[in-house]
Amino acid sequence: ILVVVAVVVCVIWAIRLYCSYQLAVPVCVLEKRGAIDCLKRSRFLSKGKGVQRILLVLFLSAILTYALSMALSLPVFILAMLEVSGRSTALALPMAIWQYVASFAAGTLAGPIVTIAIALLYYDERVRKEAFDLQLMMEGMGQASTSAPAGATASGAIG
């Protein structure tokens, strides 16, 4: 029982850690920081409810990928149901290849949607934690911002 509890705790911790580093790519691309700074910044931005939102986006993307994969594999399932037992061995390899192609196509179609959703979460977290919208509005009016964003002042304060 203790081993099962330890495995469950480790899996939950790993999922939480995975979600807390999901914002590292948008940070790297949009803020042009180094790798370690991006990871620290991602942890800072995803603290609190950010991890739950990221987990929800990843869960919904997995559902979308699965649904697309099933929709693209539907012809194979129909063909498998209509097959007679004598011919099913002849079509086993093409059906398996079609399954892999359908899974690849589903991942290819759903991947950009997940990337866009993570980028939107990045902007949302910046607005919530650093008033990023006000900073952009001030820069748009021609006024320099008087203070740096809360998470960008010192790298020691982030991690």
N, C-alpha and C positions, 0 to 999 in steps of 0.2 A: 504494500500500500504506500509505503514511504517513497519507493522508486516512482510510482505512478504520479504521486503528488509532485515530486521533484521535476519530473518530465513536463507536467502541465505548467508548472511555474516557469520553467526554462523556456517553454514554447511561448507563453504569454510575454515574457521579458524580451525574447527575440523579436516577436511581432512589434512590440512597442518600440524597440530600438530601430527596427527597419523603418517604421513609420516616422520616427523622429529625424531620420536622415534623408527623407524623400525630397525635401526642399533644397537640397544641396546643389542640384543641377540648375534650377532657376537662379539661385544666388550666384553661382559661378558665371552664368551667361549674362545676367542683367547687372550684377555689381562688379564683375571682373575682378574677383578675388582669387587667392590661392586655394589649394585643395583643403588644407587644414582649417583655414578661415571659413571656407564654405561649410565644412562640417560643423564647426562651432556655431556659425550663424544659423544653420538649419536647426540645430538643437534648440537655440534660443527662440527662433520664430515658432517652432512647433510645440513649445511648452504649453501646458494647460489643455484646453479643448482642441488645439491644433492636431494632436495625435489622433483623437477620435474622428475628426473630420477627414484626415488623410486615410485612416483605416476604412472609413465609409466609402470614400472614393475608390480605393483599391478593391474593396468588396464588390461595389457596383460594376467596376471594370471587369472583374472576374466573371460576374454574372453575364455581362454583355458579351464577353469573349465566348463563354460557354454557349449562350443562346445563338450567336452567329455561327459557331462551329456546328451546332445541331441543325440549324437551318440549312447550312451548306452541305451537310451530310445526309440530308433527308432523301435525296435520290438513291443513295447507297442502301439506306434502310428499306426503302420501298422495293428496290431490286432484290435485296436479300429475302424479303418476305415472299416475293413472287417466284423465286428460283426453285427449280426442282432439285432434289437432292443429288442427282447425277451430274448436273452442270455446275453446282455451287463450288466445286473444287477448282474448276477451270477459271472462274471469275474471282477467286479469293485474293489473288495478288493485285489485280486492278482495283478491287474494292478497298483493299488496305491502302494502296497508294492514294486513292481518292480521299480517304479519311485523313491522311497526313496533309494532303494539299488543302483540304477544307479547314483543318486546324490552323495551318499556316496562314491562310487567307483571313481567317477570323482574327488571329492575333495581329495581322498587318492592318486590318481595318479598325480594330479597337485600340491599338497602340497610340495613335495620334490623339484620340479622344482623351485618353488617360493623361498624356503629356499636357494637353491644354487645361485639363481640370487641375492638375498639380500646379501649373503656372498661375491659374486663377486663385488657388488657395494661397500661393506665395504672396500675391498682391493683397489678398484679404488679410493675411496675418500681418503684413507690413502696415496696412491701414489701421488695424486694430491695436497693434503694439507701438507704432511710431508715428501715427498720424501722417502717413505717407501722402494721403490725398491733400492735406493742407500744405505740406512741403512742396508738392508739385504745383499747387495753385499759387503759392507765393513766388516760386520761380517763374511761373507763367506771367505774373504781373510785373516781373522785373526786379523784385526785391530778393536779396540774398537771404537765405535762412540764417537766423542768428545762432541757432544751436544745431549740433549734429544729432542724428537720430539716436535714440536711446541705446540701441544695441550696437551701434557702430563706434562708440567712443573708445572703449578699451577692450582688447580681446580677452583680458582676464575677467571682465565683467560678464562676458557672454557665457563662457563655459562654466 
